[in-house]
Amino acid sequence: MGGQIGHGQREPMTPIIWTKAATTDIERHYSFLEPIDPGIAKKAVQAILKAGESLTENPRRGAVVLQAKGLRKLRVPFGKFGFVIHYIFIETEVLILRIYHGRENRQT
């Protein structure tokens, strides 16, 4: 078949790379929510991780951020405002740059 995707074959999964800034953001969101409700804090982190890892199957799914070349954003539904994952898709990898709360001021 020479590399064609056909019956029963799947495209290779795209690797996800979480930057230090992104993991620090996850820790920050957890630390904010944990004193209020540890269960909600854990669920928020799980929702963020699940959404980020879901980009392995469709890395172009996030909306393009017009103000920054190559930047995409993926909304993570959670509570009233949710979270936003900023990432870039470079050839064969997804690089997750930052994770913001839906109401948080953020760089482009």
N, C-alpha and C positions, 0 to 999 in steps of 0.2 A: 504493500500500500504506500510505501514511501513517505511516511509522515502525515498522511491525510487523516483527518478526523472523520471516522465513518461509524458504522453501526457498532455499538458497544464500546467505542473508544471515547475517552474524555480528553479535553485539552489539559495540559499540565497546570497544576495549581500555582498561582503566583505567590512567591514568598512575601511575608509581611515582616517589616523591620520597624520596631518601635524605638524612636530616638530617646535619649536620656530626658529631654525636655518633655516628651509625651508621657513617659513613666512617672516623672515628677508631677505632672499635671494630674495623673490618676491618683497618686498618693495625696495630693492637695485636696482633691474632691472628696476622697475617702475621709481625710482628717477633718474636713468641714462637716460632713454629715454624720460621722460616727458618734460624736457626743449627743446629737439630737436623736438618732435612731440607728444603732449598729446594723440592724437587719436591712434598713434602707440603704445604708452606706455600702454594704456588701452587694446588694442587688444593683446599685448604680455602677459599681466597678464591673460586675458581670455583664451588664448591658453594654458598656463601653467596649470591653474586650470582645464580646461576641460580634458587635458591629464591625470593629476593626478587622477581626479575623475573617469576617464574611467577605471582605474585599478580595480574598484569594480566588473566589469564583468569578467575580465581575469587578475588576479594579477601576473601570471607567464609570461605574455607577454613580459616584458622587457628582454633585453639581460643580461646574467650572467656576472658579473665582476670577472674574474678569480683571480685577485690579492687580493680579499677580500671575505672571506667566507660569503655567504648569500646575498651579495650586488648585486643588479640589477640596470640597467639603462634603462630609457625610453627616446628615442629621441622625442623632440617636434619640429616639423617643424615650422619655423617662420623666415622669411627673408632669408638671405644668409647662416647663420650658425646655427640658431635655438637655442634651449636650451636642456639641459640634466637633467632629474630628477633622482637622486639617491635614491633608496628605498630598503627596505627589506620586505619580506612577511613572517610573523611569524604566523603559524598555521591558524588563522582566521582573521588576520588584516594586512593591508598594512601600514607601517610606512614610510612616506616620510621624508628623512633626509636632503637633500640639493637640490638646483636647480642652475645649472651653465649655463652660456652662452656658446655656442658651441666653442668659441675660448678661453675661460677662463682657466687658469691653475687651476687644481683641485687635491684634494687628491683622491687617488684611487677611 
